[in-house]
Amino acid sequence: MNNYRKTPISPDHLVLASTSIYRRQLLDRLRLPFSVHSPGINEDALPSEDVTSLVYRLAKQKAEAASTRYPDSIIIGSDQAAARGPHILGKPGTMEAAFAQLKAASGSQVTFHTAVHVIDPHHQKHEAHIDTTIVRFRTLSDEEISRYLAADTPLDCAGAFKAEALGISLFERIDSQDPTALTGLPLIWLSGALRRAGLSIP
């Protein structure tokens, strides 16, 4: 039993500090009204910053940036980065870079770190979480990679694939506590955080 308020919310009461269409689609699954705010922050890694520290920091900065504009709203900030060993993988941006990412990942594994930061002004608290997903790739031929890229064009996806689309065919297995984390927003943890903030789900 908890004492959090269960009150109707207005469309601007919950704010997603992200312009990612993938995160918006995931948050839509919780059937809560929300608005979207572009945090407009520099997402470059700091010198010697590891991947976990990077996503924690950026998720927090995104949430804080939105909170200055919506001080009375519950804010969700999130960030994701992929790493192959010590190498952080960004969004490829071009077909050539996407091909290189998948070629390097062939027969190996890529780890995705997805961080969430929730600001709850009503209870004056912050909550943070990170989900780790390990994607194990099949051995891929150059022809398979080229066919896949032509079909999904995943240029805006870290790791150069869309797991919710044809990209699922590239893998041997996925190890994760939350399947939505790989797409960019771990809804299992987030649902709990929003309930603790006073929202009713479902």
Backbone as a chain_set.jsonl record, in Angstrom:
{"seq": "MNNYRKTPISPDHLVLASTSIYRRQLLDRLRLPFSVHSPGINEDALPSEDVTSLVYRLAKQKAEAASTRYPDSIIIGSDQAAARGPHILGKPGTMEAAFAQLKAASGSQVTFHTAVHVIDPHHQKHEAHIDTTIVRFRTLSDEEISRYLAADTPLDCAGAFKAEALGISLFERIDSQDPTALTGLPLIWLSGALRRAGLSIP", "coords": {"N": [[0.864, -1.188, 0.0], [0.586, 2.219, -0.879], [1.057, 5.791, -0.611], [0.871, 7.446, -2.775], [-0.528, 9.895, -4.957], [-3.351, 9.247, -6.997], [-4.277, 10.709, -9.648], [-6.194, 12.278, -12.265], [-4.505, 13.145, -15.293], [-3.272, 15.924, -17.181], [-2.629, 16.654, -20.697], [-0.04, 17.785, -20.75], [1.183, 16.999, -18.462], [2.859, 14.836, -18.245], [6.001, 14.449, -19.587], [8.027, 13.608, -22.274], [11.37, 13.724, -22.699], [12.627, 13.714, -25.363], [13.145, 13.381, -28.853], [12.973, 11.092, -30.263], [11.406, 8.899, -32.44], [11.071, 6.228, -31.919], [11.109, 5.988, -29.123], [8.831, 7.467, -28.542], [6.849, 5.861, -29.687], [7.088, 3.608, -28.055], [6.431, 4.669, -25.486], [3.802, 5.338, -25.98], [2.561, 2.898, -25.701], [1.899, 2.631, -23.034], [-0.374, 4.061, -22.756], [-0.816, 6.614, -21.74], [-1.435, 10.112, -21.668], [0.903, 12.345, -23.094], [3.426, 14.86, -23.631], [6.012, 15.98, -25.902], [9.36, 16.963, -25.65], [12.134, 18.571, -27.035], [15.312, 18.12, -25.918], [17.745, 19.283, -26.671], [20.583, 19.032, -26.156], [24.189, 18.648, -25.963], [25.395, 15.646, -27.084], [27.808, 14.366, -27.118], [30.405, 12.169, -25.991], [32.297, 12.602, -22.983], [35.84, 13.21, -22.443], [37.506, 10.183, -21.827], [35.203, 9.046, -20.78], [33.192, 6.34, -19.836], [30.834, 3.992, -21.348], [28.572, 3.448, -19.749], [28.542, 5.546, -17.86], [28.202, 7.625, -19.66], [25.559, 7.255, -20.778], [23.967, 7.406, -18.467], [24.512, 10.053, -17.661], [23.599, 11.58, -19.872], [20.857, 10.905, -20.006], [19.979, 12.034, -17.611], [20.647, 14.756, -18.015], [18.992, 15.358, -20.192], [16.438, 15.045, -19.033], [16.574, 17.042, -17.052], [16.848, 19.325, -18.634], [14.338, 19.481, -19.873], [12.798, 19.793, -17.613], [13.226, 22.394, -16.752], [11.603, 23.857, -18.394], [9.135, 22.693, -18.0], [8.299, 22.721, -15.097], [6.4, 21.647, -13.325], [5.714, 19.193, -14.221], [5.912, 15.613, -14.662], [8.872, 14.222, -15.707], [10.495, 12.411, -18.29], [13.616, 11.308, -19.106], [15.852, 9.829, -21.409], [18.498, 7.741, -22.639], [20.557, 5.996, -24.947], [23.273, 3.828, -25.681], [25.468, 1.899, -27.678], [27.93, -0.668, -27.397], [30.841, -2.277, -28.537], [32.957, -4.298, -27.182], [35.445, -2.155, -25.963], [34.648, -0.088, -27.559], [32.521, 2.53, -28.335], [29.516, 2.64, -30.095], [28.045, 4.736, -32.365], [25.147, 6.271, -33.979], [24.963, 5.245, -37.309], [24.516, 6.868, -39.667], [25.331, 6.93, -42.41], [25.201, 4.685, -45.245], [27.609, 3.41, -45.697], [28.949, 3.571, -43.22], [27.118, 2.143, -41.683], [27.299, -0.398, -42.848], [29.944, -1.002, -42.141], [29.714, -1.134, -39.336], [28.005, -3.374, -38.977], [29.512, -5.344, -40.239], [31.732, -5.483, -38.537], [30.428, -6.379, -36.269], [29.599, -8.898, -36.918], [29.339, -12.283, -36.048], [29.998, -11.759, -33.438], [29.398, -9.986, -30.314], [27.279, -7.28, -29.257], [26.784, -4.815, -26.835], [24.088, -3.167, -25.397], [23.307, -0.237, -23.692], [20.833, 1.19, -21.894], [19.579, 4.0, -20.51], [17.412, 5.536, -18.099], [15.904, 8.421, -16.75], [13.874, 9.774, -14.357], [12.081, 12.561, -13.355], [10.261, 13.602, -10.666], [8.328, 16.033, -9.678], [6.32, 16.369, -7.805], [6.703, 14.686, -5.641], [9.182, 15.449, -5.146], [11.584, 14.137, -6.103], [14.139, 12.207, -7.786], [14.515, 9.479, -10.024], [16.611, 6.918, -11.264], [17.768, 4.61, -13.751], [19.292, 1.808, -15.366], [19.3, -0.331, -18.149], [20.69, -3.304, -19.433], [21.429, -4.853, -22.446], [22.374, -7.654, -24.265], [23.353, -8.38, -27.461], [23.753, -10.982, -29.618], [25.325, -11.643, -32.571], [24.75, -13.434, -35.632], [27.098, -15.042, -37.886], [27.68, -13.025, -40.523], [27.343, -12.647, -44.021], [28.802, -10.498, -46.549], [26.925, -10.007, -48.524], [24.486, -10.571, -47.219], [24.483, -8.519, -45.302], [24.365, -6.236, -46.952], [21.885, -6.646, -48.241], [20.197, -6.539, -46.043], [20.574, -3.866, -45.116], [19.579, -2.418, -47.281], [16.917, -3.07, -47.07], [16.002, -2.215, -44.476], [17.224, 0.232, -43.902], [18.724, 1.343, -41.512], [19.847, 3.856, -40.488], [19.617, 5.675, -38.462], [19.966, 4.341, -36.12], [21.719, 3.152, -33.373], [24.268, 0.759, -33.684], [23.329, -0.083, -36.085], [20.944, -1.472, -36.847], [17.478, -2.507, -36.822], [15.782, -3.866, -34.392], [13.093, -4.292, -34.019], [12.168, -4.693, -36.505], [13.269, -6.064, -39.601], [15.813, -6.491, -38.666], [15.92, -8.313, -36.579], [16.483, -10.758, -37.692], [19.181, -10.947, -37.896], [20.399, -11.973, -35.69], [21.748, -14.336, -33.279], [20.911, -14.618, -30.659], [19.238, -12.76, -28.034], [19.973, -11.309, -24.995], [18.281, -10.13, -22.298], [16.627, -8.267, -19.698], [14.398, -6.839, -20.224], [12.555, -6.567, -23.037], [11.849, -4.211, -24.352], [13.837, -2.407, -23.851], [15.924, -2.573, -25.688], [14.919, -1.288, -27.916], [14.843, 1.279, -27.003], [13.601, 2.325, -24.684], [13.09, 1.209, -21.565], [10.291, -0.264, -20.638], [9.299, -1.82, -18.532], [10.652, -1.171, -16.114], [10.143, 1.607, -16.224], [7.339, 1.774, -16.074], [6.903, 1.078, -13.401], [8.241, 3.213, -12.127], [6.668, 5.392, -12.923], [4.237, 4.712, -11.755], [5.013, 4.945, -9.091], [5.291, 7.656, -9.063], [2.722, 8.465, -9.029], [0.961, 7.954, -11.112], [-1.601, 6.125, -12.828], [-1.331, 2.95, -14.09], [-2.303, 0.061, -15.699]], "CA": [[0.0, 0.0, 0.0], [1.377, 3.436, -0.863], [0.288, 7.016, -0.44], [0.976, 8.306, -3.933], [-1.818, 10.342, -5.473], [-3.79, 8.738, -8.282], [-5.114, 11.785, -10.135], [-6.192, 12.429, -13.723], [-3.417, 14.003, -15.734], [-3.486, 16.696, -18.39], [-1.669, 16.224, -21.72], [1.336, 18.262, -20.548], [1.631, 16.607, -17.125], [3.939, 13.881, -18.46], [6.799, 14.957, -20.707], [9.136, 12.78, -22.747], [12.451, 14.603, -23.137], [13.275, 13.014, -26.468], [12.45, 13.481, -30.13], [13.066, 9.792, -30.914], [10.117, 8.306, -32.785], [11.006, 4.904, -31.309], [10.701, 6.164, -27.727], [7.436, 7.903, -28.522], [6.011, 4.689, -29.957], [7.104, 2.759, -26.864], [5.668, 5.299, -24.416], [2.388, 5.231, -26.367], [2.025, 1.607, -25.25], [1.379, 2.757, -21.668], [-1.687, 4.715, -22.893], [-0.86, 7.834, -20.932], [-1.19, 11.312, -22.473], [2.193, 12.979, -22.817], [3.962, 15.747, -24.658], [7.402, 15.707, -26.258], [10.237, 18.132, -25.595], [13.483, 18.349, -27.551], [16.206, 18.658, -24.883], [18.75, 20.133, -27.3], [21.861, 19.01, -25.441], [25.326, 18.036, -26.643], [25.408, 14.235, -26.702], [29.149, 13.791, -27.271], [31.013, 11.619, -24.779], [33.395, 13.365, -22.4], [37.097, 12.472, -22.501], [37.661, 9.024, -20.928], [33.908, 8.646, -20.215], [32.762, 5.026, -20.298], [29.507, 3.997, -21.947], [27.544, 3.505, -18.706], [28.526, 6.925, -17.356], [27.675, 8.471, -20.729], [24.095, 7.199, -20.907], [23.397, 7.94, -17.221], [24.634, 11.516, -17.671], [22.753, 12.185, -20.9], [19.453, 10.752, -19.61], [19.729, 13.032, -16.564], [20.687, 16.092, -18.604], [17.78, 15.527, -21.003], [15.31, 15.258, -18.118], [16.731, 18.351, -16.398], [16.588, 20.362, -19.632], [12.883, 19.582, -20.028], [12.221, 20.217, -16.336], [13.278, 23.85, -16.631], [10.453, 24.399, -19.127], [7.912, 22.102, -17.442], [8.693, 22.44, -13.71], [5.357, 20.944, -12.58], [5.41, 17.946, -14.919], [6.782, 14.444, -14.522], [9.743, 14.233, -16.888], [11.234, 11.183, -18.623], [14.78, 11.451, -19.973], [16.413, 8.512, -21.712], [19.579, 7.719, -23.608], [21.058, 4.644, -25.221], [24.507, 3.7, -26.45], [25.903, 0.527, -27.923], [29.383, -0.826, -27.307], [31.456, -3.555, -28.916], [34.173, -4.213, -26.392], [35.608, -0.801, -25.432], [34.294, 0.885, -28.593], [31.138, 3.01, -28.33], [28.982, 2.712, -31.447], [27.019, 5.748, -32.546], [24.256, 6.062, -35.116], [25.886, 5.245, -38.456], [24.317, 8.059, -40.498], [25.503, 6.617, -43.831], [25.192, 3.252, -45.552], [28.975, 2.901, -45.557], [29.216, 3.39, -41.795], [26.243, 1.061, -41.218], [27.904, -1.65, -43.312], [31.139, -1.246, -41.33], [29.292, -1.544, -37.994], [27.499, -4.75, -39.018], [30.634, -6.213, -40.597], [32.526, -5.671, -37.321], [29.626, -7.1, -35.279], [29.344, -10.26, -37.404], [29.927, -13.362, -35.271], [30.389, -11.303, -32.107], [28.275, -9.444, -29.567], [27.216, -5.847, -28.987], [26.035, -4.563, -25.598], [23.331, -1.919, -25.415], [23.057, 0.333, -22.369], [19.701, 2.112, -22.018], [19.368, 4.679, -19.231], [16.197, 6.34, -17.932], [15.925, 9.315, -15.587], [12.533, 10.332, -14.148], [11.969, 13.639, -12.375], [8.913, 13.676, -10.094], [8.332, 17.247, -8.864], [5.291, 16.32, -6.761], [7.319, 14.046, -4.482], [10.521, 16.039, -5.072], [12.604, 13.091, -6.19], [14.626, 11.714, -9.068], [14.823, 8.046, -10.08], [17.428, 6.585, -12.43], [17.864, 3.164, -13.99], [19.926, 1.423, -16.63], [19.079, -1.705, -18.606], [21.757, -3.791, -20.312], [20.981, -5.876, -23.387], [23.475, -8.217, -25.057], [22.902, -8.9, -28.754], [24.756, -11.875, -30.213], [25.097, -11.679, -34.012], [25.18, -14.542, -36.481], [28.144, -14.695, -38.838], [26.957, -12.428, -41.64], [28.094, -12.42, -45.254], [28.665, -9.135, -47.07], [25.663, -9.934, -49.269], [23.408, -10.475, -46.236], [24.513, -7.172, -44.718], [23.895, -5.281, -47.961], [20.442, -6.847, -48.422], [19.508, -6.036, -44.858], [20.626, -2.409, -45.082], [18.666, -1.915, -48.309], [15.539, -3.303, -46.634], [15.62, -1.506, -43.246], [17.926, 1.525, -43.831], [18.763, 1.718, -40.085], [20.916, 4.836, -40.352], [19.427, 6.451, -37.226], [19.948, 3.373, -35.016], [23.027, 2.696, -32.9], [24.433, -0.649, -33.998], [22.944, -0.245, -37.488], [19.867, -2.434, -37.09], [16.185, -2.283, -36.176], [15.379, -5.165, -33.847], [11.646, -4.43, -34.139], [11.876, -4.948, -37.916], [14.012, -7.198, -40.164], [17.065, -6.672, -37.946], [15.858, -9.486, -35.698], [17.005, -11.922, -38.418], [20.645, -10.916, -37.878], [20.906, -12.381, -34.39], [21.636, -15.684, -32.719], [20.105, -14.496, -29.453], [19.257, -11.499, -27.291], [19.878, -11.497, -23.539], [17.792, -8.885, -21.733], [15.555, -8.352, -18.712], [13.256, -6.083, -20.728], [12.718, -6.499, -24.492], [11.669, -2.85, -24.88], [15.053, -1.622, -23.63], [16.74, -2.561, -26.901], [14.347, -0.305, -28.826], [15.207, 2.604, -26.528], [12.939, 2.797, -23.465], [12.696, 0.012, -20.811], [8.961, 0.025, -20.107], [9.018, -2.527, -17.279], [11.086, -0.297, -15.015], [9.493, 2.902, -16.327], [5.97, 1.648, -15.556], [6.981, 1.149, -11.942], [8.618, 4.568, -11.718], [5.515, 6.273, -13.118], [3.266, 4.398, -10.7], [5.513, 5.562, -7.849], [5.075, 9.095, -9.196], [1.31, 8.751, -8.827], [0.157, 7.708, -12.307], [-2.26, 4.824, -12.854], [-1.023, 2.127, -15.268], [-3.015, 0.632, -16.855]], "C": [[0.898, 1.236, 0.0], [0.46, 4.642, -0.802], [0.383, 7.945, -1.639], [-0.407, 8.642, -4.473], [-2.102, 9.691, -6.825], [-4.775, 9.762, -8.843], [-5.113, 11.794, -11.653], [-5.068, 13.373, -14.139], [-3.802, 14.74, -16.999], [-2.427, 16.304, -19.414], [-0.242, 16.688, -21.484], [1.888, 17.876, -19.173], [2.802, 15.636, -17.189], [4.69, 14.311, -19.712], [7.92, 13.973, -21.012], [10.196, 13.705, -23.328], [13.262, 13.9, -24.222], [12.469, 13.252, -27.734], [12.487, 12.159, -30.888], [11.681, 9.222, -31.188], [9.958, 6.939, -32.13], [10.576, 5.003, -29.846], [9.244, 6.622, -27.632], [6.491, 6.721, -28.743], [5.955, 3.761, -28.744], [6.264, 3.376, -25.748], [4.169, 5.282, -24.713], [1.752, 3.937, -25.854], [1.456, 1.666, -23.84], [0.048, 3.51, -21.618], [-1.871, 5.866, -21.903], [-0.677, 9.027, -21.864], [0.153, 11.923, -22.097], [2.532, 13.943, -23.936], [5.438, 15.444, -24.829], [8.185, 17.017, -26.238], [11.606, 17.752, -26.143], [14.489, 18.95, -26.579], [17.33, 19.525, -25.433], [20.08, 20.179, -26.574], [22.943, 18.382, -26.314], [25.461, 16.59, -26.157], [26.77, 13.573, -26.893], [29.653, 13.255, -25.931], [32.123, 12.547, -24.292], [34.684, 12.561, -22.51], [37.162, 11.386, -21.42], [36.342, 8.575, -20.286], [33.515, 7.276, -20.746], [31.298, 5.066, -20.7], [28.398, 4.09, -20.902], [27.419, 4.919, -18.149], [27.913, 7.872, -18.385], [26.149, 8.448, -20.764], [23.39, 7.684, -19.642], [23.38, 9.469, -17.27], [23.669, 12.147, -18.669], [21.268, 12.048, -20.567], [19.082, 11.801, -18.569], [19.694, 14.444, -17.146], [19.455, 16.36, -19.466], [16.575, 15.828, -20.114], [15.389, 16.641, -17.478], [16.457, 19.497, -17.364], [15.09, 20.561, -19.828], [12.234, 20.124, -18.761], [12.258, 21.729, -16.163], [12.112, 24.507, -17.352], [9.127, 23.906, -18.542], [8.157, 21.738, -15.976], [7.656, 21.663, -12.903], [4.99, 19.603, -13.197], [6.371, 16.836, -14.526], [7.565, 14.308, -15.819], [10.44, 12.882, -17.044], [12.381, 11.558, -19.556], [15.375, 10.076, -20.216], [17.534, 8.649, -22.723], [20.063, 6.282, -23.771], [22.36, 4.725, -25.997], [24.845, 2.225, -26.579], [27.424, 0.473, -27.848], [29.781, -2.221, -27.777], [32.826, -3.556, -28.279], [34.288, -2.804, -25.826], [35.116, 0.291, -26.382], [32.81, 1.247, -28.52], [30.69, 3.202, -29.778], [27.884, 3.774, -31.509], [26.06, 5.36, -33.656], [25.078, 6.187, -36.384], [25.737, 6.452, -39.377], [24.426, 7.833, -41.986], [25.481, 5.104, -44.013], [26.582, 2.645, -45.363], [29.31, 2.635, -44.087], [28.363, 2.261, -41.222], [26.817, -0.296, -41.631], [29.115, -1.998, -42.444], [30.765, -1.715, -39.929], [28.833, -3.004, -37.997], [28.602, -5.741, -39.389], [31.485, -6.511, -39.36], [31.77, -6.485, -36.281], [29.399, -8.559, -35.664], [30.086, -11.304, -36.565], [30.346, -12.966, -33.873], [29.173, -10.749, -31.378], [28.434, -7.941, -29.355], [26.341, -5.66, -27.75], [25.384, -3.194, -25.674], [23.025, -1.497, -23.984], [21.974, 1.396, -22.536], [19.381, 2.692, -20.651], [18.068, 5.471, -19.262], [16.348, 7.175, -16.673], [14.542, 9.96, -15.493], [12.599, 11.386, -13.046], [10.502, 13.745, -11.949], [8.846, 14.897, -9.178], [7.346, 17.193, -7.699], [5.81, 15.669, -5.481], [8.766, 14.494, -4.302], [11.617, 14.966, -5.076], [12.961, 12.8, -7.646], [14.798, 10.199, -8.94], [15.604, 7.775, -11.353], [17.604, 5.079, -12.518], [18.625, 2.943, -15.287], [19.65, -0.047, -16.912], [20.208, -2.084, -19.548], [21.24, -4.947, -21.151], [22.174, -6.349, -24.199], [22.891, -8.857, -26.314], [24.031, -9.717, -29.354], [24.418, -12.066, -31.698], [25.501, -13.017, -34.629], [26.413, -14.097, -37.278], [27.439, -14.26, -40.119], [27.86, -12.273, -42.854], [27.899, -10.97, -45.691], [27.345, -8.967, -47.8], [24.469, -9.809, -48.321], [23.329, -9.075, -45.637], [23.947, -6.15, -45.706], [22.392, -5.409, -48.182], [19.67, -6.289, -47.238], [19.457, -4.511, -44.854], [19.687, -1.794, -46.118], [17.215, -2.042, -47.856], [15.127, -2.404, -45.481], [16.186, -0.086, -43.145], [18.013, 2.066, -42.39], [19.831, 2.761, -39.767], [20.807, 5.655, -39.071], [19.416, 5.559, -35.987], [21.375, 2.98, -34.64], [23.144, 1.192, -33.12], [24.016, -1.001, -35.395], [21.944, -1.369, -37.725], [18.61, -1.986, -36.367], [15.67, -3.641, -35.698], [13.887, -5.391, -33.983], [11.213, -4.694, -35.577], [12.73, -6.142, -38.386], [15.324, -7.463, -39.434], [17.086, -7.868, -37.024], [16.458, -10.723, -36.364], [18.529, -11.996, -38.4], [21.241, -11.615, -36.665], [20.852, -13.895, -34.167], [20.762, -15.668, -31.477], [20.211, -13.076, -28.895], [19.098, -11.833, -25.82], [19.492, -10.173, -22.907], [16.739, -9.16, -20.684], [14.284, -7.676, -19.21], [13.41, -5.921, -22.238], [12.539, -5.103, -25.067], [12.917, -1.997, -24.71], [15.876, -1.504, -24.906], [16.231, -1.526, -27.898], [14.543, 1.119, -28.31], [14.555, 3.101, -25.265], [12.427, 1.583, -22.688], [11.383, 0.227, -20.055], [8.655, -0.697, -18.802], [9.415, -1.652, -16.098], [10.329, 1.022, -15.034], [8.059, 2.854, -15.8], [5.955, 1.739, -14.04], [7.313, 2.542, -11.452], [7.444, 5.529, -11.854], [4.404, 5.973, -12.115], [3.706, 5.007, -9.378], [5.346, 7.071, -7.862], [3.601, 9.476, -9.123], [0.42, 8.504, -10.033], [-0.413, 6.299, -12.275], [-1.969, 4.117, -14.162], [-1.437, 0.691, -14.926], [-4.167, 1.499, -16.383]], "O": [[1.855, 1.31, 0.772], [-0.759, 4.522, -0.927], [0.016, 9.116, -1.539], [-1.323, 7.82, -4.458], [-1.223, 9.594, -7.682], [-5.97, 9.698, -8.552], [-4.139, 11.366, -12.272], [-4.727, 14.299, -13.403], [-4.58, 14.228, -17.804], [-1.426, 15.686, -19.052], [0.692, 16.049, -21.97], [2.94, 18.368, -18.765], [3.643, 15.615, -16.291], [4.09, 14.513, -20.767], [8.665, 13.562, -20.122], [9.958, 14.387, -24.325], [14.422, 13.541, -24.022], [11.24, 13.316, -27.686], [12.072, 12.107, -32.046], [10.874, 9.079, -30.27], [8.84, 6.528, -31.817], [9.772, 4.196, -29.379], [8.515, 6.202, -26.734], [5.466, 6.597, -28.072], [4.906, 3.196, -28.437], [5.464, 2.677, -25.126], [3.356, 5.218, -23.791], [0.548, 3.889, -25.604], [0.617, 0.84, -23.48], [-0.584, 3.59, -20.564], [-2.939, 6.05, -21.319], [0.155, 8.969, -22.77], [0.497, 12.006, -20.918], [1.997, 13.855, -25.041], [6.042, 14.745, -24.015], [7.727, 18.041, -26.744], [12.171, 16.728, -25.759], [14.527, 20.17, -26.42], [17.82, 20.413, -24.735], [20.649, 21.255, -26.395], [22.649, 17.675, -27.277], [25.622, 16.343, -24.961], [26.874, 12.348, -26.836], [29.364, 13.818, -24.875], [32.801, 13.195, -25.089], [34.629, 11.34, -22.656], [36.903, 11.65, -20.246], [36.366, 7.793, -19.335], [33.499, 7.059, -21.958], [30.598, 6.043, -20.433], [27.383, 4.744, -21.143], [26.31, 5.429, -17.986], [27.194, 8.806, -18.029], [25.514, 9.502, -20.779], [22.332, 8.307, -19.727], [22.368, 10.099, -16.962], [23.0, 13.131, -18.354], [20.496, 12.974, -20.816], [18.002, 12.388, -18.631], [18.813, 15.236, -16.809], [18.932, 17.475, -19.467], [15.793, 16.738, -20.392], [14.377, 17.334, -17.373], [15.902, 20.523, -16.972], [14.626, 21.696, -19.938], [11.231, 20.835, -18.83], [11.395, 22.288, -15.486], [11.676, 25.592, -16.968], [8.122, 24.615, -18.583], [8.217, 20.554, -15.646], [8.006, 21.07, -11.882], [4.053, 18.947, -12.742], [7.501, 17.092, -14.111], [6.982, 14.282, -16.904], [10.91, 12.29, -16.073], [12.157, 12.062, -20.656], [15.395, 9.242, -19.311], [17.527, 9.552, -23.559], [19.983, 5.471, -22.848], [22.529, 5.585, -26.862], [24.543, 1.418, -25.7], [28.114, 1.435, -28.187], [29.13, -3.213, -27.448], [33.748, -2.902, -28.765], [33.32, -2.297, -25.259], [35.165, 1.473, -26.041], [31.947, 0.376, -28.631], [31.379, 3.833, -30.58], [26.902, 3.697, -30.771], [26.144, 4.263, -34.209], [25.829, 7.152, -36.527], [26.741, 7.006, -39.825], [23.706, 8.462, -42.761], [25.709, 4.344, -43.072], [26.713, 1.503, -44.923], [29.883, 1.598, -43.753], [28.828, 1.503, -40.37], [26.815, -1.237, -40.838], [29.293, -3.153, -42.057], [31.423, -2.601, -39.382], [29.222, -3.781, -37.125], [28.61, -6.867, -38.892], [31.91, -7.648, -39.154], [32.384, -7.203, -35.492], [29.04, -9.371, -34.811], [31.302, -11.224, -36.392], [30.989, -13.755, -33.18], [28.038, -11.013, -31.777], [29.541, -7.408, -29.283], [25.282, -6.277, -27.634], [26.035, -2.193, -25.974], [22.548, -2.291, -23.174], [22.175, 2.386, -23.238], [18.964, 1.973, -19.743], [17.67, 6.005, -20.298], [16.855, 6.701, -15.656], [14.092, 10.614, -16.434], [13.104, 11.133, -11.952], [9.618, 13.954, -12.78], [9.26, 14.818, -8.022], [7.523, 17.902, -6.709], [5.415, 16.045, -4.377], [9.483, 13.998, -3.433], [12.455, 14.902, -4.177], [12.214, 13.097, -8.578], [15.179, 9.697, -7.883], [15.297, 8.337, -12.405], [17.592, 4.37, -11.512], [18.605, 3.782, -16.187], [19.753, -0.895, -16.025], [20.635, -1.272, -20.369], [20.679, -5.907, -20.622], [22.905, -5.534, -24.761], [22.049, -9.752, -26.241], [25.131, -9.209, -29.572], [23.355, -12.586, -32.038], [26.468, -13.647, -34.201], [26.726, -12.907, -37.331], [26.695, -15.033, -40.722], [29.0, -11.824, -42.736], [26.959, -10.301, -45.263], [26.712, -7.915, -47.714], [23.547, -9.036, -48.581], [22.244, -8.516, -45.483], [23.141, -5.299, -45.329], [21.695, -4.401, -48.297], [18.629, -5.652, -47.401], [18.399, -3.929, -44.612], [19.069, -0.761, -45.859], [16.377, -1.216, -48.217], [14.016, -1.874, -45.489], [15.67, 0.72, -42.37], [17.447, 3.116, -42.084], [20.638, 2.557, -38.86], [21.787, 6.261, -38.637], [18.923, 5.958, -34.933], [22.145, 2.529, -35.488], [22.231, 0.438, -32.783], [24.308, -2.1, -35.868], [22.074, -2.13, -38.684], [18.663, -1.194, -35.426], [15.189, -4.454, -36.488], [13.438, -6.535, -34.056], [10.028, -4.897, -35.842], [12.893, -7.115, -37.65], [15.893, -8.546, -39.567], [18.156, -8.39, -36.713], [16.896, -11.643, -35.672], [19.107, -12.991, -38.836], [22.452, -11.83, -36.607], [20.05, -14.616, -34.762], [19.968, -16.582, -31.256], [21.119, -12.313, -29.224], [18.182, -12.565, -25.443], [20.253, -9.206, -22.959], [16.032, -10.164, -20.758], [13.204, -7.917, -18.67], [14.308, -5.208, -22.684], [13.027, -4.827, -26.163], [13.044, -0.961, -25.364], [16.46, -0.454, -25.177], [17.019, -0.946, -28.644], [14.427, 2.072, -29.08], [14.895, 4.185, -24.79], [11.435, 0.977, -23.093], [11.364, 0.821, -18.977], [7.82, -0.225, -18.03], [8.616, -1.419, -15.191], [9.913, 1.511, -13.984], [7.612, 3.797, -15.147], [5.093, 2.4, -13.46], [6.737, 3.009, -10.47], [7.244, 6.388, -10.995], [3.705, 6.885, -11.674], [2.881, 5.525, -8.625], [5.269, 7.701, -6.808], [3.259, 10.659, -9.15], [-0.77, 8.815, -9.985], [0.221, 5.381, -11.754], [-2.316, 4.619, -15.231], [-0.951, 0.152, -13.933], [-4.887, 2.069, -17.203]]}, "num_chains": 1, "name": "protein.A"}
